[in-house]
């Protein structure tokens, strides 16, 4: 019975720390979800191709044109920089999704200055069509 009061006080003192950790994790998951959603937008709406140098398919986003008409990306294997034009009119939705992701990441890192995160937008290109010429 004499340990009940110290444990109760410890629980009350630890509650703000536990809530901060929970909020941190929820905010981190929100940023990660925005990154994944943007990665899906890239693969669905841009004409990405495997690396012309090493033929790898793992890519990292470098930038999005202001009007969403193209993206610049690089091979995560050999760092060759590539360019992909929009494949559909829906590609213009890439800009607000990218801005949402960047805004969430900036707000997260501003709020949690000692526990900052860096998230790269990564995606896989579709396999290159390898036609056999007669």
ABEGO torsion letter per residue (X at the ends): XAAAAAAAAAAAAAAAAAAAAAAAAAAAAAAAAAAAAAAAAAAAABBBBBBAAAGBABBBBABBBAAGABBBBBBAAAGBBBBBBBABAAAAAAAAAAAAAAAAAAAAAAABAAABBBBBBBBBBBBBBBBBBX
